[in-house]
Amino acid sequence: MADDENALHEKPLEFFASIANTGGDCDGQAILPENGHFRAWCTCGNWSVKVDTSDEGLRLARIHTRSAPH
């Protein structure tokens, strides 16, 4: 997959529109800036954490999706 086709490079609205009707619980995770920190969360609605760096958010999102039921 070319870099310009990677979902991580989509605009937020494109990303969420692309996962809105897929039917899975953990279809998308986001790491967004929030008051000098970052908020990492999942579309399942069961996971949301405050982290200091986007890298930490990404690491925790990967752990979350591996532990989520499929």
Buried (B, 14 or more C-beta within 10 A) or exposed (E): EEEEEEEEEBEEEEBBEEBEEEEEEBBBBBBEEEEEBBBBBBBBEEBEBEBEEBEBBBBBBEEBBEEBEE
